[in-house]
Each structure stands twice: as C-alpha cells, then as structure tokens.
Amino acid sequence: MSQPAEGDEFSHYCFHCHQKSTQHYLYSEKEQVEFEGDTVEIIDSFYLCLLCVQVNKIEDI
C-alpha cells in the first residue's frame, strides 16, 4: 500500500468525536520493532478530523 501525500483526505472514524468524518492526512512516522524474532515496520499515520479539529493516529503494520 502506498503512503498518502500531505493534504490527501480520507473518510475515517474519529476517535474524538466518534463519527465517520473526512480526515485530512498530516504525516506518518515509521518505526522498526522486534516481534517473535522478526523485524516488523509499524507506520503511525496522523490525520486531522475536519469535524472536531482533533488529530487522530492510525497504526498500520
């Protein structure tokens, strides 16, 4: 799956206002973690909810 570009918008569930809303992509952070002897990349993506103007973090493995 390709990473979104800054400013892309998606429909996601907001963890703050508890509604499915338009989320404005801000940025992602990548981290390598050890899990059962393997290295796994975790990507935390941050989105701004356009309804309540709060930042949501979505983790992708």
C-alpha positions in Angstrom: 0.0 0.0 0.0 1.4 3.4 -0.9 1.6 6.2 1.6 -0.7 9.1 1.2 0.6 12.6 0.4 0.3 15.6 2.8 -3.2 17.1 2.3 -4.9 13.9 1.0 -8.3 13.4 2.5 -10.0 10.2 3.6 -13.2 9.1 5.3 -12.2 7.6 8.7 -13.8 7.1 12.1 -12.7 9.8 14.5 -11.6 8.7 18.0 -12.5 12.1 19.4 -16.0 13.0 18.1 -16.9 9.3 17.4 -18.2 9.9 13.9 -17.1 8.8 10.5 -15.8 12.0 9.0 -13.4 13.5 6.5 -9.8 13.2 7.8 -7.0 15.4 6.4 -3.7 13.5 6.2 -0.8 15.3 8.0 2.2 13.0 8.2 3.5 9.5 9.1 6.2 8.1 11.4 7.9 4.7 10.8 9.4 2.5 13.5 11.1 -0.9 13.3 10.2 -3.3 16.2 11.3 -6.8 17.0 8.4 -9.3 17.2 8.9 -13.0 17.8 12.4 -12.8 16.3 11.3 -10.8 13.2 11.7 -7.1 12.5 8.3 -5.5 11.7 7.7 -2.0 10.4 5.0 -0.1 12.1 3.6 3.1 10.5 1.8 5.6 12.6 -0.2 8.0 10.4 -1.7 11.2 11.7 -4.9 12.7 10.4 -6.8 15.9 11.3 -10.6 15.4 11.7 -12.4 18.2 9.9 -15.4 18.0 12.2 -13.9 18.4 15.6 -10.4 19.6 14.6 -8.5 17.0 16.6 -5.6 14.8 15.5 -6.2 11.0 15.1 -3.3 8.4 15.0 -3.9 5.3 12.9 -1.4 2.5 13.2 -0.6 0.2 10.3 1.6 -2.9 10.5 
